[in-house]
Amino acid sequence: MNNLITAILSLAQSPRIKLKSIIRSHNRANNMGEALEEYVKDLFADTLNIIDEAERNEKLNEVFSYLGNQNNPPDAMLKNGDAIEIKKIESAHAAIALNSSYPKSKLICGDPMISHGCKSCEKWDEKDMLYVVGIVKDSNLVSLAFVYGDVYCASKECYERVKESIKLGVNMISGVDFSTTKELGRVNKVDPLGITYLRIRGMWGIENPFTVFNYIYHKNENKEFNFMCLVPEQKFYSFPNYNDLILYSERNKDIVISNVRIKNPDNPAQLIDSKLITFSM
């Protein structure tokens, strides 16, 4: 079963940082964001070196139960595995735009923000959420981060509490015609003719992993490409092929696996035992 370990080994064994060449070789992406998404899919499916599109599609079908769209998270789901959300940024200090969906420590099947296709692609109730963040400059992938949601984002209740408080406050405004909506609010009949409406939407964002975890990780500025991955220790040892990565790191000193302790997003006074996996070239 393909998983995080598969993706890291694919990256270490056949690193590609020229996203433009990926676009040209497969002719399937229109911009750098899409190119990054396709690259990450190739890492997990171990299809970086497959040029034939039909052959690649067959492999993706074997590995993924869902490949998403631009409007609903996640971007991909591994069969009987993790949900993956892929984000492109252009600098090490840029924040990540999540738009109408707040950060997710886990992906829940009952979430109204995910599509029917995602909910019905396999039998599932909850999946671990893996955020993949790439820094892209001039079509070059210069940094890549894999971070699990439960060490990156607070629990669902934290964000829902804020969201519901705002919705309640908006709907308590007197003299305005509101209607039921999944967004923060919708005001009807704004004008005298009653033909104009106002949608009130949340635009969520989060600091990127290179900023959030700068207390345990710093990029090697002398290298063209830097990779970091943060995974809770318990999760790391749940992968049936975790030992493949340990053995690879013992033979190849470029990839390093370190024991770190991460602040609990729900209570920073508590620390979570985790693995920090780094690679640069």
HELIX and SHEET records of a PDB file:
HELIX    1   1 LEU A    4  GLN A   13  1                                  10    
HELIX    2   2 LEU A   19  HIS A   26  1                                   8    
HELIX    3   3 MET A   32  ALA A   45  1                                  14    
HELIX    4   4 GLU A   53  VAL A   63  1                                  11    
HELIX    5   5 HIS A  116  SER A  120  1                                   5    
HELIX    6   6 GLY A  149  VAL A  151  5                                   3    
HELIX    7   7 LYS A  156  ASN A  171  1                                  16    
HELIX    8   8 PRO A  209  VAL A  212  1                                   4    
HELIX    9   9 GLU A  233  PHE A  236  1                                   4    
HELIX   10  10 TYR A  242  ARG A  251  1                                  10    
SHEET    1   A 5 PHE A  64  LEU A  67  0                                        
SHEET    2   A 5 ALA A  76  LEU A  78 -1                                        
SHEET    3   A 5 ALA A  83  ILE A  89 -1                                        
SHEET    4   A 5 GLU A 126  LYS A 137  1                                        
SHEET    5   A 5 LYS A 106  ILE A 108 -1                                        
SHEET    1   B 8 PHE A  64  LEU A  67  0                                        
SHEET    2   B 8 ALA A  76  LEU A  78 -1                                        
SHEET    3   B 8 ALA A  83  ILE A  89 -1                                        
SHEET    4   B 8 GLU A 126  LYS A 137  1                                        
SHEET    5   B 8 ASN A 140  TYR A 148 -1                                        
SHEET    6   B 8 ASN A 226  PRO A 232  1                                        
SHEET    7   B 8 ASN A 267  SER A 280 -1                                        
SHEET    8   B 8 ILE A 255  ASN A 264 -1                                        
SHEET    1   C 2 ALA A  95  ASN A  99  0                                        
SHEET    2   C 2 TRP A 204  GLU A 207 -1                                        
SHEET    1   D 3 ASP A 177  PHE A 178  0                                        
SHEET    2   D 3 GLY A 185  ASN A 188 -1                                        
SHEET    3   D 3 LEU A 198  ILE A 200 -1                                        
END                                                                             
